[in-house]
């Protein structure tokens, strides 16, 4: 899973991934800069390795504004 910010293409370098084959819990934190206009979209994007079915459960996305750039 990686995030798409304002329609950008998510990259594997920013991804959070599990080991596959069994249930796993993973977490990833990223600091990003959003547009200052206040109209932003953050979308979680998922992919599998193509070696069978992929299941995603109990997902959440947490955003925290910690500074205003002026």
C-alpha positions in Angstrom: 0.0 0.0 0.0 1.2 3.5 -0.8 -0.5 6.8 -1.0 -1.4 9.0 -3.9 -1.3 12.7 -3.0 -3.4 15.0 -5.2 -3.5 12.4 -8.0 0.2 11.6 -8.1 1.4 8.2 -8.9 2.4 6.3 -5.7 5.8 4.7 -5.6 7.2 1.5 -4.1 9.8 3.6 -2.2 7.0 5.1 -0.1 5.1 1.8 0.3 4.2 -0.2 3.4 4.1 -3.9 2.7 3.6 -7.2 4.6 5.5 -10.5 4.2 2.6 -12.3 2.5 1.5 -15.8 3.1 0.1 -15.1 6.5 -1.6 -12.3 8.4 0.8 -9.5 9.2 0.5 -6.0 10.8 2.5 -3.2 9.3 2.7 0.6 9.8 4.5 3.3 7.9 4.9 7.0 8.6 5.7 9.7 6.0 6.0 13.4 6.2 4.7 15.1 3.1 3.9 18.6 2.0 0.4 19.3 0.8 -0.9 22.2 -1.3 -1.4 25.3 0.8 -4.8 26.0 -0.9 -6.5 23.6 1.5 -8.0 21.4 -1.2 -5.9 18.1 -1.1 -6.7 14.5 -1.7 -4.9 11.5 -0.1 -5.8 8.1 -1.5 -4.5 4.7 -0.4 -3.5 2.6 -3.4 -3.0 -1.2 -3.2 -1.3 -3.8 -5.4 -0.4 -7.5 -5.1 2.6 -9.5 -6.4 0.3 -11.3 -8.8 0.9 -14.7 -7.1 -2.7 -15.3 -6.0 -5.4 -13.5 -4.2 -4.6 -10.5 -2.0 -6.6 -9.5 1.0 -6.6 -6.2 2.8 -8.4 -5.7 6.1 -8.5 -3.2 9.0 -6.9 -0.4 7.1 -6.7 3.2 8.3 -5.0 6.4 7.3 -4.0 9.0 9.8 -3.2 12.6 8.9 -1.8 15.3 11.2 -1.2 18.9 10.3 1.9 20.0 12.2 3.0 23.2 10.6 1.9 26.0 8.3 4.4 27.1 5.7 4.1 30.9 5.1 
